[in-house]
Amino acid sequence: MAEKRKFARKYCKYCEAKVEYVDYKDAKILRHSLSERYKIMPRRLTGNCKRHQEMVELAIKRARATAIIPYVIDTKKVVAVPFEQLQQ
Amino acid sequence: MRHYELLVVLKPTLSVEELQAKQTFLKEILEKNGAVIAAKLEMGTRKLAYQIDKFERGTYTVFYFTAPTAAIAEVERLIRITEECIRFMTVKFENQKELGFWTKQVEKLTKKSDVSAAPVKEIVEEQPVTTEA
């Protein structure tokens, strides 16, 4: 419940930005729906609508397969900002 | 004919000529199998999110094309044989919204190649990376 409070008002940010298709190559768009450990965030925490959540899920899975986004974060090598050097 | 997008990650160790050769090789594979390439996007060499075959970096190339459905299996088979390709992904665009994105992307890319000096944000970011490699 403590985590729930991070998101004050729930609304779909993708609807607001009028996103028609979520491109898996654009890590910036996907970042909103990922936790700090790069897990997919549930809809109840991000406030995404169902339609966009489904699009984002697919895009995240594709991005992981093509090494644009990591599957897991290495807990042994902890860096302050792990993906700063990643472009885009 | 369906609309597709093919992303290929090439080894970062290739020289500029080798890279060019590989990219034309991929293009030829596609065209031989009846694909019509609409646009090509070079994302340059970037850091991978995790190691692939001991490589930390990879060179990304994306092709947007239309092709008959049977061509994809053959193209993927050939890419699997190619050692320089460390990762690839084919994406099919089917419904109206996806196709809309496809055409928009193609338009954006063809416009970019026409006016190479166009101050598009993405291209500015990518150029130093490609020269560095």
Backbone of each chain as ProteinMPNN parsed JSONL, in Angstrom:
{"seq_chain_A": "MAEKRKFARKYCKYCEAKVEYVDYKDAKILRHSLSERYKIMPRRLTGNCKRHQEMVELAIKRARATAIIPYVIDTKKVVAVPFEQLQQ", "coords_chain_A": {"N_chain_A": [[0.817, -1.203, 0.0], [2.012, 1.126, 0.621], [3.5, 1.658, -1.554], [1.662, 2.238, -3.39], [0.91, 4.778, -2.959], [2.652, 6.433, -4.218], [1.752, 7.143, -6.697], [-0.219, 9.601, -7.391], [-2.641, 10.748, -8.751], [-4.618, 8.79, -10.881], [-4.287, 8.254, -14.237], [-4.282, 7.547, -17.731], [-1.225, 7.89, -19.175], [-0.447, 7.467, -21.733], [-2.742, 7.708, -23.196], [-3.177, 10.374, -22.847], [-1.016, 11.457, -24.216], [-1.764, 10.705, -26.685], [-0.96, 8.253, -27.951], [-0.689, 6.061, -30.571], [0.534, 3.764, -31.378], [2.815, 1.754, -29.732], [6.172, 1.942, -29.947], [8.682, -0.457, -29.895], [11.347, 0.126, -30.009], [11.803, 2.497, -28.831], [12.946, 3.368, -25.944], [12.376, 5.319, -24.152], [9.623, 5.891, -24.073], [8.704, 3.552, -22.98], [9.752, 3.524, -20.45], [8.18, 4.656, -18.488], [6.363, 2.699, -17.74], [7.854, 0.861, -16.427], [9.405, -0.611, -13.571], [11.89, 0.396, -11.098], [13.578, -1.698, -11.127], [13.335, -2.573, -13.613], [11.062, -4.106, -14.111], [7.825, -4.973, -15.409], [5.337, -2.688, -14.722], [2.268, -2.975, -12.893], [-1.094, -2.259, -13.995], [-2.674, -1.118, -12.08], [-0.989, 0.442, -10.614], [0.322, 2.231, -12.34], [-1.755, 3.386, -13.725], [-2.36, 3.126, -16.345], [-4.452, 2.672, -19.235], [-6.359, -0.206, -20.314], [-6.032, -0.892, -22.988], [-3.692, 0.479, -23.761], [-1.901, -0.598, -21.933], [-1.663, -3.228, -22.77], [-0.454, -2.87, -25.239], [1.941, -1.733, -24.425], [3.048, -3.768, -22.872], [3.632, -5.738, -24.789], [5.47, -4.335, -26.332], [7.522, -3.935, -24.485], [8.38, -6.533, -24.033], [9.364, -7.158, -26.522], [11.399, -5.284, -26.726], [13.077, -6.187, -24.735], [13.957, -8.604, -25.793], [15.53, -7.719, -27.873], [17.632, -6.546, -26.641], [17.389, -3.869, -25.883], [16.214, -3.046, -23.598], [16.918, -4.218, -20.312], [16.474, -7.632, -19.135], [16.796, -8.437, -16.465], [18.092, -6.734, -13.585], [21.4, -6.452, -12.63], [22.205, -7.401, -9.454], [24.546, -7.541, -8.159], [26.5, -5.898, -9.24], [26.164, -2.898, -8.507], [25.273, 0.156, -9.799], [25.097, 3.711, -9.743], [23.408, 5.191, -11.614], [22.16, 3.119, -13.676], [21.485, 2.861, -16.481], [22.349, 5.074, -17.829], [24.199, 5.51, -19.808], [23.029, 4.34, -21.948], [21.647, 5.141, -25.015], [18.956, 7.233, -26.142]], "CA_chain_A": [[0.0, 0.0, 0.0], [2.889, 2.29, 0.682], [3.965, 1.948, -2.904], [0.526, 2.739, -4.155], [0.732, 6.199, -2.718], [3.558, 7.185, -5.092], [1.022, 7.619, -7.858], [-1.302, 10.348, -6.774], [-3.877, 10.635, -9.528], [-4.413, 7.77, -11.898], [-4.832, 8.466, -15.578], [-3.386, 6.911, -18.693], [-0.339, 8.89, -19.785], [-0.366, 7.206, -23.171], [-3.943, 8.296, -23.78], [-2.971, 11.82, -22.82], [-0.076, 11.778, -25.297], [-2.398, 10.201, -27.913], [-0.078, 7.268, -28.566], [-1.465, 5.097, -31.355], [1.286, 2.521, -31.434], [4.007, 1.861, -28.887], [7.325, 1.391, -30.647], [9.551, -1.134, -28.928], [12.713, 0.651, -30.099], [11.88, 3.749, -28.085], [12.986, 2.996, -24.528], [11.873, 6.441, -23.348], [8.177, 5.719, -23.904], [8.449, 2.371, -22.155], [10.313, 3.724, -19.112], [7.109, 5.004, -17.547], [5.671, 1.494, -17.284], [8.816, -0.074, -15.852], [9.837, -0.271, -12.226], [13.321, 0.723, -11.07], [14.289, -2.927, -11.464], [12.952, -2.886, -14.992], [9.93, -5.032, -14.224], [6.632, -4.313, -15.943], [4.475, -2.227, -13.627], [0.854, -3.284, -13.115], [-1.971, -1.164, -14.393], [-3.232, -0.437, -10.907], [-0.006, 1.407, -10.09], [0.647, 3.273, -13.312], [-2.965, 4.043, -14.191], [-2.531, 2.951, -17.785], [-5.695, 2.017, -19.63], [-6.1, -1.594, -20.686], [-5.577, -0.931, -24.372], [-2.293, 0.883, -23.832], [-1.091, -1.522, -21.146], [-1.391, -4.391, -23.613], [0.52, -2.452, -26.241], [3.218, -1.498, -23.744], [3.582, -5.08, -22.478], [4.208, -6.367, -25.973], [6.647, -3.565, -26.723], [8.583, -4.177, -23.504], [8.912, -7.87, -24.259], [10.178, -7.09, -27.738], [12.597, -4.503, -26.419], [13.971, -7.037, -23.953], [14.546, -9.602, -26.686], [16.522, -7.086, -28.73], [18.652, -5.934, -25.772], [17.213, -2.428, -25.712], [15.888, -2.962, -22.172], [17.386, -5.462, -19.69], [15.507, -8.55, -18.52], [17.006, -8.308, -15.022], [19.16, -5.819, -13.188], [22.42, -7.159, -11.866], [22.214, -6.89, -8.093], [25.902, -7.584, -7.608], [27.207, -4.707, -9.7], [25.208, -1.81, -8.385], [25.747, 1.446, -10.265], [24.141, 4.744, -9.332], [22.425, 5.332, -12.689], [22.634, 1.998, -14.472], [21.348, 2.923, -17.935], [22.573, 6.436, -18.267], [24.947, 5.515, -21.054], [22.133, 3.884, -23.017], [21.086, 6.286, -25.713], [17.52, 7.386, -26.409]], "C_chain_A": [[0.857, 1.262, 0.0], [3.326, 2.688, -0.715], [2.878, 2.587, -3.738], [0.439, 4.258, -4.076], [1.646, 7.067, -3.601], [2.807, 7.819, -6.265], [-0.25, 8.308, -7.373], [-2.617, 10.198, -7.534], [-3.653, 9.66, -10.664], [-5.088, 8.175, -13.211], [-3.822, 7.873, -16.554], [-2.546, 7.961, -19.397], [-0.232, 8.707, -21.289], [-1.591, 7.748, -23.892], [-3.77, 9.815, -23.881], [-2.065, 12.258, -23.971], [-0.592, 11.319, -26.659], [-1.472, 9.249, -28.665], [-0.939, 6.227, -29.282], [-0.792, 3.735, -31.383], [2.552, 2.679, -30.619], [5.164, 1.16, -29.586], [8.287, 0.78, -29.64], [10.986, -0.613, -28.962], [12.903, 1.919, -29.268], [11.786, 3.459, -26.587], [12.372, 4.084, -23.646], [10.384, 6.294, -23.065], [7.895, 4.609, -22.899], [8.837, 2.595, -20.701], [9.23, 3.985, -18.082], [6.45, 3.76, -16.946], [6.616, 0.461, -16.689], [9.19, 0.362, -14.446], [11.335, 0.032, -12.243], [14.189, -0.517, -11.306], [13.915, -3.436, -12.843], [11.94, -4.023, -15.098], [8.752, -4.252, -14.804], [5.711, -3.953, -14.782], [3.02, -2.59, -13.921], [0.04, -2.027, -13.392], [-2.485, -0.385, -13.178], [-2.259, 0.567, -10.298], [0.275, 2.542, -11.076], [-0.577, 4.04, -13.766], [-3.162, 3.949, -15.691], [-3.887, 2.323, -18.081], [-5.35, 0.639, -20.193], [-5.48, -1.694, -22.078], [-4.074, -0.603, -24.456], [-1.403, -0.066, -23.048], [-0.713, -2.733, -21.989], [-0.344, -4.067, -24.674], [1.91, -2.317, -25.629], [3.873, -2.827, -23.362], [4.299, -5.739, -23.645], [5.508, -5.667, -26.37], [7.811, -3.823, -25.776], [9.217, -5.538, -23.752], [9.779, -7.913, -25.511], [11.487, -6.361, -27.471], [13.596, -5.321, -25.61], [14.684, -8.03, -24.857], [15.636, -9.002, -27.555], [17.556, -6.29, -27.934], [18.571, -4.409, -25.705], [16.93, -2.138, -24.24], [16.361, -4.267, -21.531], [16.242, -6.334, -19.185], [15.565, -8.4, -17.009], [18.121, -7.313, -14.77], [20.13, -6.617, -12.334], [22.5, -6.564, -10.465], [23.611, -6.853, -7.496], [26.714, -6.357, -8.003], [26.244, -3.542, -9.653], [25.866, -0.499, -8.799], [24.669, 2.466, -9.921], [23.034, 4.915, -10.375], [22.753, 4.286, -13.741], [22.539, 2.197, -15.977], [21.485, 4.321, -18.475], [23.259, 6.452, -19.631], [24.136, 5.0, -22.232], [21.525, 5.093, -23.706], [19.592, 6.124, -25.909], [16.654, 7.127, -25.193]], "O_chain_A": [[0.481, 2.303, -0.539], [3.5, 3.866, -1.027], [3.136, 3.364, -4.657], [-0.038, 4.925, -4.994], [1.442, 8.276, -3.717], [3.177, 8.886, -6.756], [-1.224, 7.657, -6.997], [-3.575, 9.607, -7.037], [-2.62, 9.699, -11.332], [-6.297, 8.404, -13.268], [-2.645, 7.722, -16.227], [-3.066, 8.812, -20.118], [0.035, 9.655, -22.027], [-1.508, 8.191, -25.038], [-4.164, 10.443, -24.864], [-2.302, 13.28, -24.615], [0.073, 11.523, -27.674], [-1.231, 9.414, -29.86], [-1.805, 5.597, -28.675], [-1.451, 2.695, -31.408], [3.288, 3.649, -30.803], [5.142, -0.053, -29.791], [8.661, 1.417, -28.655], [11.761, -0.88, -28.044], [14.03, 2.355, -29.033], [10.694, 3.323, -26.035], [11.907, 3.812, -22.54], [9.934, 6.543, -21.947], [6.98, 4.704, -22.081], [8.31, 1.929, -19.811], [9.355, 3.576, -16.928], [6.032, 3.768, -15.788], [6.226, -0.685, -16.47], [9.283, 1.556, -14.16], [11.976, -0.065, -13.29], [15.37, -0.41, -11.638], [14.159, -4.594, -13.183], [11.96, -4.801, -16.052], [8.693, -3.026, -14.701], [5.354, -4.804, -13.968], [2.584, -2.521, -15.071], [0.436, -0.907, -13.066], [-2.701, 0.825, -13.236], [-2.67, 1.449, -9.545], [0.446, 3.691, -10.668], [-0.474, 5.206, -14.149], [-4.032, 4.617, -16.249], [-4.408, 1.542, -17.285], [-4.194, 0.356, -20.507], [-4.546, -2.46, -22.315], [-3.302, -1.297, -25.118], [-0.267, -0.32, -23.45], [0.421, -3.209, -21.931], [0.534, -4.878, -24.969], [2.912, -2.723, -26.217], [5.083, -2.998, -23.503], [5.419, -6.232, -23.51], [6.506, -6.309, -26.697], [8.958, -3.919, -26.213], [10.437, -5.684, -23.691], [10.793, -8.61, -25.557], [12.548, -6.776, -27.936], [14.808, -5.173, -25.771], [15.882, -8.269, -24.702], [16.575, -9.701, -27.936], [18.27, -5.457, -28.493], [19.583, -3.741, -25.492], [17.353, -1.113, -23.706], [16.223, -5.327, -22.141], [15.171, -5.83, -18.849], [14.537, -8.255, -16.346], [18.978, -7.08, -15.623], [19.731, -7.357, -11.436], [22.818, -5.387, -10.295], [23.842, -6.222, -6.465], [27.508, -5.84, -7.217], [25.584, -3.232, -10.645], [26.88, -0.092, -8.232], [23.488, 2.134, -9.821], [21.852, 4.795, -10.049], [23.563, 4.555, -14.628], [23.428, 1.747, -16.701], [20.83, 4.705, -19.444], [22.953, 7.279, -20.49], [24.514, 5.203, -23.385], [20.954, 5.966, -23.053], [19.049, 5.021, -25.849], [15.429, 7.221, -25.277]]}, "seq_chain_B": "MRHYELLVVLKPTLSVEELQAKQTFLKEILEKNGAVIAAKLEMGTRKLAYQIDKFERGTYTVFYFTAPTAAIAEVERLIRITEECIRFMTVKFENQKELGFWTKQVEKLTKKSDVSAAPVKEIVEEQPVTTEA", "coords_chain_B": {"N_chain_B": [[1.048, -9.485, -50.014], [2.532, -8.318, -47.103], [3.045, -5.995, -44.411], [6.114, -5.333, -42.895], [8.695, -5.196, -40.352], [12.104, -5.293, -39.865], [14.535, -5.876, -37.525], [17.97, -5.867, -37.016], [20.746, -6.87, -35.174], [24.076, -6.237, -35.395], [27.464, -7.45, -35.083], [29.729, -5.557, -33.028], [32.347, -5.392, -33.73], [32.893, -5.134, -36.392], [34.412, -3.58, -39.264], [34.03, -0.388, -40.986], [33.638, -0.831, -43.733], [33.039, -3.543, -43.782], [30.711, -3.552, -42.325], [29.051, -2.061, -43.986], [29.001, -3.815, -46.132], [27.7, -5.994, -44.987], [25.218, -4.893, -44.474], [24.27, -4.324, -47.054], [24.19, -6.894, -47.911], [22.142, -7.985, -46.325], [20.051, -6.494, -47.335], [19.992, -7.431, -49.928], [19.282, -10.098, -49.512], [16.65, -9.739, -48.626], [15.481, -8.51, -50.871], [15.818, -10.444, -52.815], [14.04, -12.347, -52.006], [11.653, -11.306, -52.694], [10.865, -9.029, -51.358], [9.961, -5.6, -50.874], [11.789, -2.923, -50.108], [11.024, -0.272, -48.063], [12.035, 1.652, -46.342], [15.027, 2.469, -44.495], [16.502, 2.311, -41.356], [19.14, 3.464, -39.481], [20.395, 2.8, -36.445], [22.806, 2.999, -35.322], [25.833, 2.22, -33.399], [25.278, 0.97, -30.254], [25.077, 0.613, -26.658], [24.439, -2.588, -25.366], [21.702, -3.928, -23.479], [22.225, -6.154, -22.068], [24.747, -8.732, -22.034], [25.447, -10.226, -25.181], [26.566, -13.055, -26.648], [29.082, -12.496, -25.495], [29.426, -9.856, -26.247], [29.366, -6.381, -25.613], [28.378, -4.23, -26.902], [26.418, -3.273, -29.781], [25.518, -3.054, -33.274], [22.79, -1.496, -34.563], [20.355, -2.035, -37.048], [17.506, -1.213, -38.938], [14.964, -2.357, -41.051], [12.255, -1.355, -43.026], [9.69, -2.9, -44.711], [7.681, -4.368, -47.372], [6.453, -7.616, -47.926], [5.884, -10.898, -49.353], [4.254, -13.466, -47.438], [5.606, -15.9, -47.281], [8.253, -15.3, -47.575], [9.442, -14.511, -45.217], [10.211, -16.639, -43.513], [12.313, -17.766, -44.933], [14.12, -15.625, -45.083], [14.691, -15.28, -42.377], [15.901, -17.686, -41.838], [18.247, -17.45, -43.317], [19.425, -15.307, -42.008], [19.937, -16.392, -39.535], [22.01, -18.101, -40.159], [24.025, -16.356, -40.792], [26.905, -15.208, -39.296], [27.627, -12.745, -38.294], [25.38, -11.487, -37.4], [24.002, -10.911, -34.37], [21.587, -10.735, -33.121], [18.143, -10.655, -34.004], [14.951, -9.359, -35.095], [11.72, -9.766, -36.335], [8.883, -7.923, -37.1], [5.43, -7.926, -37.52], [3.053, -5.896, -39.158], [-0.269, -5.334, -38.809], [-3.087, -4.433, -38.214], [-5.113, -1.395, -38.64], [-4.048, 0.715, -37.072], [-1.452, -0.053, -36.538], [-0.45, -0.199, -39.116], [-0.656, 2.447, -39.773], [1.325, 3.54, -38.167], [3.506, 2.355, -39.361], [3.536, 3.472, -41.994], [3.897, 6.11, -41.284], [6.38, 6.076, -40.107], [7.963, 5.273, -42.266], [7.596, 7.423, -43.975], [8.791, 9.433, -42.463], [11.425, 8.57, -42.41], [12.168, 8.461, -45.112], [11.958, 11.095, -45.771], [13.979, 12.138, -44.233], [16.274, 11.064, -45.455], [16.157, 12.349, -47.877], [16.529, 15.106, -47.317], [19.345, 15.485, -45.982], [20.56, 17.095, -44.145], [18.633, 17.873, -42.445], [17.374, 19.16, -39.419], [16.653, 16.982, -37.519], [15.945, 15.544, -34.449], [16.681, 12.927, -33.679], [18.57, 12.046, -35.561], [20.73, 13.649, -35.109], [21.607, 12.811, -32.667], [22.463, 10.29, -33.274], [24.575, 10.38, -35.085], [27.288, 10.961, -34.032], [27.81, 8.543, -32.785], [27.926, 6.596, -34.758], [30.171, 7.34, -36.183], [32.125, 7.025, -34.363], [32.322, 4.301, -34.05]], "CA_chain_B": [[2.116, -8.662, -49.457], [2.268, -7.785, -45.773], [4.003, -4.973, -43.975], [6.994, -5.868, -41.862], [9.855, -4.426, -39.903], [13.142, -6.242, -39.459], [15.644, -5.268, -36.787], [19.112, -6.77, -36.943], [21.879, -6.378, -34.379], [25.322, -6.788, -35.925], [28.611, -7.405, -34.174], [30.34, -4.23, -32.979], [33.757, -5.467, -34.128], [33.042, -4.991, -37.844], [34.895, -2.286, -39.747], [32.986, 0.359, -41.693], [33.351, -1.493, -45.016], [32.377, -4.818, -43.485], [29.353, -3.221, -41.898], [28.329, -1.688, -45.214], [28.819, -5.039, -46.907], [26.678, -6.809, -44.327], [23.914, -4.243, -44.634], [23.815, -4.56, -48.425], [23.897, -8.331, -47.963], [20.8, -8.15, -45.768], [19.135, -5.881, -48.292], [19.884, -8.348, -51.059], [18.484, -11.241, -49.062], [15.246, -9.34, -48.606], [14.981, -8.249, -52.223], [15.783, -11.712, -53.549], [12.853, -13.089, -51.61], [10.436, -10.621, -53.128], [10.487, -7.921, -50.485], [10.196, -4.249, -51.372], [12.228, -2.151, -48.951], [10.465, 1.079, -48.095], [12.917, 2.569, -45.621], [16.058, 1.85, -43.667], [16.867, 3.157, -40.216], [20.376, 3.033, -38.824], [20.412, 3.306, -35.074], [24.198, 3.13, -34.908], [26.329, 1.287, -32.384], [24.865, 1.367, -28.909], [25.341, -0.362, -25.613], [23.376, -3.565, -25.187], [21.211, -3.969, -22.1], [22.886, -7.307, -21.459], [25.732, -9.317, -22.948], [25.036, -11.234, -26.151], [27.778, -13.684, -27.18], [30.221, -11.756, -24.927], [29.518, -8.494, -26.76], [28.715, -5.369, -24.785], [27.744, -3.256, -27.779], [25.916, -3.854, -31.017], [25.104, -2.086, -34.284], [21.38, -1.745, -34.883], [19.831, -1.608, -38.343], [16.095, -1.564, -39.058], [14.408, -2.263, -42.396], [10.798, -1.379, -43.159], [9.447, -3.428, -46.053], [6.519, -5.217, -47.622], [6.935, -8.876, -48.483], [4.95, -12.021, -49.247], [4.409, -14.128, -46.134], [6.533, -17.021, -47.347], [9.629, -14.808, -47.624], [9.978, -14.252, -43.884], [10.883, -17.831, -42.997], [13.58, -17.916, -45.661], [15.002, -14.532, -44.654], [15.131, -15.559, -41.004], [16.833, -18.82, -41.905], [19.535, -16.934, -43.797], [20.024, -14.449, -40.984], [20.448, -17.281, -38.484], [23.274, -18.656, -40.619], [25.013, -15.283, -40.799], [27.524, -15.14, -37.976], [27.779, -11.366, -37.839], [24.127, -11.06, -36.774], [23.911, -11.502, -33.04], [20.188, -10.734, -32.694], [17.243, -10.048, -34.993], [13.521, -9.451, -34.777], [10.78, -9.366, -37.385], [7.595, -7.516, -36.542], [4.393, -7.824, -38.546], [2.099, -4.811, -38.923], [-1.508, -5.843, -39.386], [-4.315, -3.618, -38.195], [-5.041, -0.029, -39.159], [-3.191, 1.586, -36.277], [-0.073, -0.478, -36.747], [-0.072, 0.221, -40.466], [-0.49, 3.894, -39.714], [2.659, 3.779, -37.612], [4.476, 1.904, -40.385], [3.63, 4.478, -43.057], [4.429, 7.336, -40.7], [7.81, 5.855, -39.909], [8.586, 5.26, -43.588], [7.593, 8.809, -44.45], [9.774, 10.172, -41.669], [12.768, 8.147, -42.785], [12.472, 8.855, -46.492], [12.147, 12.536, -45.744], [15.301, 12.349, -43.646], [17.329, 10.757, -46.421], [16.112, 13.372, -48.918], [17.219, 16.282, -46.786], [20.218, 14.851, -44.992], [20.951, 18.062, -43.123], [17.457, 18.271, -41.684], [17.684, 19.107, -37.983], [15.791, 16.066, -36.767], [16.629, 15.284, -33.19], [17.226, 11.577, -33.623], [19.746, 11.872, -36.416], [21.823, 14.374, -34.481], [22.114, 11.967, -31.596], [23.047, 9.058, -33.77], [25.766, 10.535, -35.912], [28.588, 10.755, -33.368], [27.981, 7.15, -32.399], [28.324, 5.805, -35.919], [31.534, 7.681, -36.58], [33.006, 6.488, -33.321], [32.511, 2.887, -34.341]], "C_chain_B": [[1.698, -8.098, -48.103], [3.354, -6.772, -45.417], [4.819, -5.516, -42.803], [8.055, -4.862, -41.471], [10.871, -5.451, -39.435], [14.263, -5.488, -38.766], [16.757, -6.294, -36.674], [20.204, -6.11, -36.106], [23.134, -7.063, -34.907], [26.433, -6.649, -34.897], [29.251, -6.014, -34.175], [31.771, -4.227, -33.509], [33.974, -5.248, -35.62], [33.596, -3.61, -38.198], [33.794, -1.635, -40.577], [32.603, -0.339, -42.992], [32.593, -2.792, -44.793], [30.916, -4.596, -43.116], [28.484, -2.891, -43.107], [28.0, -2.937, -46.03], [27.699, -5.894, -46.32], [25.286, -6.22, -44.533], [23.382, -4.431, -46.048], [23.46, -6.038, -48.612], [22.485, -8.612, -47.448], [19.74, -7.63, -46.732], [18.904, -6.824, -49.466], [19.051, -9.572, -50.709], [17.008, -10.918, -49.163], [14.698, -9.199, -50.024], [14.888, -9.52, -53.046], [14.529, -12.504, -53.231], [11.559, -12.324, -51.87], [9.984, -9.494, -52.234], [10.786, -6.589, -51.17], [10.543, -3.388, -50.171], [11.745, -0.711, -49.077], [11.408, 2.069, -47.424], [13.92, 1.793, -44.796], [16.438, 2.825, -42.564], [18.127, 2.607, -39.588], [20.428, 3.651, -37.441], [21.836, 3.406, -34.531], [24.602, 2.083, -33.886], [25.938, 1.804, -31.011], [25.1, 0.234, -27.933], [24.151, -1.312, -25.498], [22.958, -3.585, -23.714], [21.797, -5.149, -21.338], [23.82, -7.905, -22.494], [25.069, -10.298, -23.918], [26.313, -11.774, -26.769], [29.028, -12.918, -26.752], [30.378, -10.337, -25.479], [28.754, -7.544, -25.854], [27.96, -4.357, -25.635], [27.273, -3.953, -29.054], [25.472, -2.768, -31.973], [23.699, -2.437, -34.764], [21.031, -1.207, -36.266], [18.382, -2.079, -38.443], [15.649, -1.363, -40.501], [12.884, -2.256, -42.293], [10.498, -1.841, -44.576], [8.109, -4.151, -46.138], [7.031, -6.471, -48.299], [5.828, -9.912, -48.451], [5.263, -12.832, -47.987], [5.461, -15.235, -46.143], [7.989, -16.561, -47.251], [10.264, -14.747, -46.242], [10.769, -15.449, -43.346], [12.256, -17.99, -43.634], [14.586, -16.848, -45.216], [15.553, -14.817, -43.263], [16.125, -16.71, -40.978], [18.221, -18.328, -42.306], [20.221, -16.064, -42.748], [20.617, -15.302, -39.863], [21.809, -17.858, -38.868], [24.381, -17.608, -40.514], [25.598, -15.09, -39.401], [27.593, -13.731, -37.412], [26.515, -10.835, -37.162], [24.005, -11.719, -35.411], [22.466, -11.528, -32.54], [19.344, -10.137, -33.817], [15.803, -10.181, -34.535], [12.692, -8.964, -35.955], [9.451, -9.046, -36.731], [6.613, -7.336, -37.692], [3.446, -6.693, -38.178], [0.792, -5.174, -39.599], [-2.667, -4.851, -39.382], [-4.037, -2.161, -38.569], [-4.031, 0.842, -38.407], [-1.724, 1.245, -36.47], [0.423, -0.043, -38.12], [0.152, 1.723, -40.53], [0.887, 4.26, -39.195], [3.726, 3.451, -38.65], [4.661, 2.979, -41.447], [4.242, 5.769, -42.534], [5.952, 7.236, -40.569], [8.554, 5.91, -41.242], [8.678, 6.672, -44.14], [8.691, 9.617, -43.772], [11.184, 9.847, -42.157], [13.125, 8.561, -44.204], [12.698, 10.352, -46.575], [13.546, 12.871, -45.254], [16.404, 12.131, -44.672], [17.332, 11.767, -47.559], [16.881, 14.615, -48.486], [18.109, 15.798, -45.639], [20.571, 15.796, -43.851], [19.769, 18.534, -42.282], [17.712, 18.136, -40.186], [16.684, 18.255, -37.201], [16.587, 15.569, -35.569], [17.357, 13.932, -33.194], [18.545, 11.451, -34.373], [20.959, 12.559, -35.796], [22.462, 13.521, -33.378], [22.903, 10.776, -32.125], [24.397, 9.245, -34.446], [27.101, 10.354, -35.192], [28.867, 9.3, -33.036], [28.493, 6.334, -33.578], [29.767, 6.1, -36.323], [32.551, 7.091, -35.591], [33.328, 5.016, -33.583], [33.324, 2.714, -35.597]], "O_chain_B": [[0.642, -7.479, -47.975], [4.416, -6.712, -46.035], [4.277, -6.08, -41.852], [8.283, -3.85, -42.134], [10.535, -6.373, -38.693], [14.866, -4.579, -39.338], [16.527, -7.44, -36.289], [20.538, -4.942, -36.306], [23.253, -8.288, -34.878], [26.352, -5.843, -33.97], [29.307, -5.363, -35.218], [32.347, -3.158, -33.714], [35.117, -5.182, -36.073], [33.301, -2.614, -37.538], [32.758, -2.246, -40.841], [31.424, -0.441, -43.331], [31.64, -3.106, -45.506], [30.023, -5.336, -43.528], [27.355, -3.365, -43.24], [26.892, -3.098, -46.543], [26.867, -6.441, -47.044], [24.311, -6.942, -44.737], [22.189, -4.669, -46.237], [22.553, -6.383, -49.369], [21.732, -9.375, -48.053], [18.685, -8.238, -46.919], [17.779, -6.995, -49.936], [18.225, -10.026, -51.501], [16.217, -11.693, -49.701], [13.616, -9.69, -50.343], [13.992, -9.665, -53.878], [14.015, -13.239, -54.073], [10.505, -12.66, -51.33], [8.843, -9.044, -52.332], [11.737, -6.469, -51.942], [9.696, -3.146, -49.312], [12.022, -0.027, -50.062], [11.56, 3.199, -47.889], [13.707, 0.632, -44.445], [16.665, 4.01, -42.811], [18.188, 1.438, -39.207], [20.496, 4.871, -37.29], [22.041, 3.85, -33.402], [23.831, 1.185, -33.55], [26.236, 2.944, -30.657], [25.293, -0.922, -28.309], [22.997, -0.883, -25.529], [23.758, -3.298, -22.823], [21.855, -5.139, -20.109], [23.703, -7.623, -23.686], [24.23, -11.104, -23.517], [27.073, -11.01, -27.363], [29.935, -12.713, -27.559], [31.382, -9.683, -25.196], [27.655, -7.846, -25.388], [27.027, -3.706, -25.164], [27.682, -5.074, -29.357], [25.09, -1.679, -31.543], [23.454, -3.52, -35.296], [21.366, -0.074, -36.609], [18.067, -3.211, -38.077], [15.922, -0.325, -41.102], [12.299, -3.054, -41.56], [10.987, -1.251, -45.54], [7.495, -4.495, -45.128], [7.928, -6.412, -49.14], [4.926, -9.827, -47.618], [6.407, -12.871, -47.533], [6.125, -15.478, -45.135], [8.863, -17.347, -46.884], [11.477, -14.909, -46.103], [11.857, -15.288, -42.793], [13.235, -18.309, -42.96], [15.761, -17.144, -45.0], [16.741, -14.62, -43.005], [17.074, -16.707, -40.193], [19.231, -18.726, -41.725], [21.445, -16.082, -42.617], [21.668, -14.975, -39.313], [22.661, -18.077, -38.006], [25.525, -17.927, -40.19], [24.868, -14.84, -38.442], [27.617, -13.542, -36.196], [26.571, -9.845, -36.433], [23.916, -12.943, -35.311], [22.157, -12.28, -31.616], [19.785, -9.215, -34.503], [15.48, -11.016, -33.69], [12.934, -7.887, -36.5], [8.954, -9.812, -35.905], [6.913, -6.689, -38.695], [3.075, -6.547, -37.013], [0.739, -5.309, -40.821], [-3.168, -4.476, -40.442], [-2.893, -1.757, -38.782], [-3.268, 1.598, -39.008], [-0.869, 2.126, -36.555], [1.555, 0.416, -38.275], [1.031, 2.208, -41.243], [1.537, 5.171, -39.708], [4.715, 4.169, -38.797], [5.787, 3.359, -41.768], [5.002, 6.439, -43.233], [6.692, 8.171, -40.875], [9.626, 6.507, -41.346], [9.7, 7.071, -44.699], [9.418, 10.377, -44.412], [12.025, 10.734, -42.298], [14.257, 8.965, -44.469], [13.527, 10.823, -47.354], [14.211, 13.762, -45.782], [17.352, 12.913, -44.753], [18.379, 12.026, -48.152], [17.76, 15.104, -49.195], [17.68, 15.713, -44.488], [20.847, 15.361, -42.733], [19.889, 19.478, -41.502], [18.212, 17.106, -39.734], [15.967, 18.755, -36.334], [17.762, 15.22, -35.685], [18.505, 13.83, -32.762], [19.501, 10.839, -33.894], [22.087, 12.09, -35.949], [23.678, 13.516, -33.191], [23.869, 10.32, -31.513], [25.259, 8.367, -34.384], [27.972, 9.65, -35.703], [30.021, 8.871, -33.008], [29.376, 5.489, -33.426], [30.492, 5.204, -36.754], [33.668, 6.721, -35.954], [34.449, 4.556, -33.366], [33.591, 1.584, -36.009]]}, "name": "protein", "num_of_chains": 2, "seq": "MAEKRKFARKYCKYCEAKVEYVDYKDAKILRHSLSERYKIMPRRLTGNCKRHQEMVELAIKRARATAIIPYVIDTKKVVAVPFEQLQQMRHYELLVVLKPTLSVEELQAKQTFLKEILEKNGAVIAAKLEMGTRKLAYQIDKFERGTYTVFYFTAPTAAIAEVERLIRITEECIRFMTVKFENQKELGFWTKQVEKLTKKSDVSAAPVKEIVEEQPVTTEA"}
